[in-house]
Amino acid sequence: MRLAHLWLTDFRCYEQAEIEVGPGMTVLAGGNASGKTSILEAVGWLARMSSFRGAPDVALVRAGAERAFVRAEVEGDGPRRTVEAEITAAGRNRVLVNHKPLPRSRDVLGTLRVTVFSPDDLRLVKGGPSERRTELDDLLVALSPRYDAARSDYERVLRHRNAWLKSWSRNDDPATLDVWDDQLTRAGAELVRGRLKLLERLEAPMAKAYADLAGAGAADVAGVYEPGWAPGEVLDASRLDDVAPLLAAALGESRAADLERRISLVGPHRDDWRLTVESREARRYASQGEQRSLALAIRLAGHAVVAEVAGEPPVLLLDDVFSELDDTRSAGLVAHLPAGQALVTTAGQLPVGLPTERVVWITGGRVGT
């Protein structure tokens, strides 16, 4: 699977743009705020149906326009496919594959897969639990699009449950929550089981990637799933059958507190993936260098797992990553970048040894060569 051609219309700063992408490494070079990252963002949107920068769809539409268009040709083992997206400033987006509309946007998931590296990746280690939950769930969707439905189902049920709690009065029967608790348990258990199986797959490649990047004497790194609704329990892929009963029991025990606080206090939406370096919490005790190496290791491990399960590597999107790394870590990343197609943005010099196939110059929202 690789990206062959990309067209943009009214996307971010681009009125019109067209880029031919080679099978190896394409470098997008230009000054700051020239539009380099927006190209990666467009590719990422086609793969994930959302911005990897966390921007709402309205921000992707060029000022003065009502909608943006992103179109790509994707090559794989079979015939070349065309993927088109119409992103609206207000209203429902539309996605087509080979010029045929899809009933649901999520049906395009898996047509193109990407792994994103950016300076913001440090938030995977330094940020709060929501950053790490999002990373795990995004990887799950890349592995199997059915997890997008699982995540959406859980979020939908959680919204309804919270809305009922917010409007609850003493005259309402608390037993009404039984319905929402049952649905939340089923949707939440599926999501948690997926996370646990994923973490088992990530463990070895993450440790290896960290050692490769950090070099000799690298510290031991690990990650443990921490379900706030099962304190004292150690959940991993060996205990998948325990997830639903434990979650159901936790919801029952938390009911009085939920009614008092008028919000769902327990569930997978509050879980964490606790990362450690030498058995100490990486978020609080690791050095800046260790945290950067760990963030890169997470990305490399995720890429390796998706490539193994999907049978083909995702497209690498590296957004100005090398500007944030010292020479040692830059050299380590260059040496251990996975084979396959990559798009790299830079406003300066790239590390020695980066296997550049093609350079595309970006200036003020315009694509040159």
Secondary structure as the mmCIF struct_conf table of DSSP 4:
data_model
#
loop_
_struct_conf.conf_type_id
_struct_conf.id
_struct_conf.beg_label_comp_id
_struct_conf.beg_label_asym_id
_struct_conf.beg_label_seq_id
_struct_conf.end_label_comp_id
_struct_conf.end_label_asym_id
_struct_conf.end_label_seq_id
STRN STRN1 ARG A 2 PHE A 11
TURN_TY1_P TURN_TY1_P1 ARG A 12 CYS A 13
STRN STRN2 TYR A 14 GLU A 20
BEND BEND1 PRO A 23 GLY A 24
STRN STRN3 MET A 25 ALA A 29
TURN_TY1_P TURN_TY1_P2 ASN A 32 ALA A 33
BEND BEND2 SER A 34 GLY A 35
HELX_RH_AL_P HELX_RH_AL_P1 LYS A 36 ARG A 48
BEND BEND3 MET A 49 SER A 50
TURN_TY1_P TURN_TY1_P3 PHE A 52 ARG A 53
HELX_RH_AL_P HELX_RH_AL_P2 ASP A 57 LEU A 60
STRN STRN4 VAL A 61 VAL A 61
HELX_LH_PP_P HELX_LH_PP_P1 ARG A 62 ARG A 62
TURN_TY1_P TURN_TY1_P4 ALA A 63 GLY A 64
BEND BEND4 GLU A 66 GLU A 66
STRN STRN5 ARG A 67 GLU A 75
BEND BEND5 ASP A 77 PRO A 79
STRN STRN6 ARG A 81 THR A 88
BEND BEND6 ALA A 89 GLY A 91
STRN STRN7 ARG A 94 VAL A 97
TURN_TY1_P TURN_TY1_P5 ASN A 98 HIS A 99
STRN STRN8 LYS A 100 PRO A 101
BEND BEND7 PRO A 103 ARG A 104
HELX_RH_3T_P HELX_RH_3T_P1 SER A 105 VAL A 108
TURN_TY1_P TURN_TY1_P6 LEU A 109 GLY A 110
BEND BEND8 THR A 111 LEU A 112
STRN STRN9 VAL A 114 PHE A 117
HELX_RH_3T_P HELX_RH_3T_P2 PRO A 119 LEU A 122
HELX_RH_AL_P HELX_RH_AL_P3 ARG A 123 LYS A 126
BEND BEND9 GLY A 127 GLY A 127
HELX_RH_AL_P HELX_RH_AL_P4 PRO A 129 LEU A 143
TURN_TY1_P TURN_TY1_P7 PRO A 145 PRO A 145
HELX_RH_AL_P HELX_RH_AL_P5 ARG A 146 SER A 167
TURN_TY1_P TURN_TY1_P8 ARG A 170 ASN A 171
BEND BEND10 ASP A 172 ASP A 172
HELX_RH_3T_P HELX_RH_3T_P3 PRO A 174 THR A 176
HELX_RH_AL_P HELX_RH_AL_P6 LEU A 177 ALA A 214
TURN_TY1_P TURN_TY1_P9 ALA A 216 GLY A 217
HELX_LH_PP_P HELX_LH_PP_P2 ALA A 218 ASP A 220
STRN STRN10 VAL A 221 GLU A 226
TURN_TY1_P TURN_TY1_P10 GLY A 228 TRP A 229
BEND BEND11 ALA A 230 ALA A 230
TURN_TY1_P TURN_TY1_P11 PRO A 231 GLY A 232
HELX_RH_3T_P HELX_RH_3T_P4 ALA A 237 ASP A 242
HELX_RH_AL_P HELX_RH_AL_P7 VAL A 243 GLU A 253
TURN_TY1_P TURN_TY1_P12 SER A 254 SER A 254
HELX_RH_AL_P HELX_RH_AL_P8 ARG A 255 ARG A 261
TURN_TY1_P TURN_TY1_P13 ARG A 262 ARG A 262
BEND BEND12 ILE A 263 ILE A 263
BEND BEND13 VAL A 266 GLY A 267
HELX_RH_3T_P HELX_RH_3T_P5 PRO A 268 ARG A 270
STRN STRN11 ASP A 272 VAL A 277
TURN_TY1_P TURN_TY1_P14 GLU A 278 SER A 279
STRN STRN12 ARG A 280 GLU A 281
HELX_RH_AL_P HELX_RH_AL_P9 ALA A 282 TYR A 285
BEND BEND14 ALA A 286 ALA A 286
HELX_RH_AL_P HELX_RH_AL_P10 GLN A 288 ALA A 310
BEND BEND15 GLY A 311 GLU A 312
HELX_LH_PP_P HELX_LH_PP_P3 PRO A 313 PRO A 314
STRN STRN13 VAL A 315 ASP A 319
BEND BEND16 ASP A 320 ASP A 320
HELX_RH_3T_P HELX_RH_3T_P6 PHE A 322 GLU A 324
BEND BEND17 LEU A 325 LEU A 325
HELX_RH_AL_P HELX_RH_AL_P11 ASP A 327 HIS A 336
HELX_LH_PP_P HELX_LH_PP_P4 LEU A 337 PRO A 338
BEND BEND18 ALA A 339 GLY A 340
STRN STRN14 ALA A 342 THR A 346
BEND BEND19 ALA A 347 GLY A 348
HELX_LH_PP_P HELX_LH_PP_P5 GLN A 349 PRO A 351
TURN_TY1_P TURN_TY1_P15 VAL A 352 GLY A 353
STRN STRN15 THR A 356 THR A 363
TURN_TY1_P TURN_TY1_P16 GLY A 364 GLY A 365
STRN STRN16 ARG A 366 VAL A 367
#
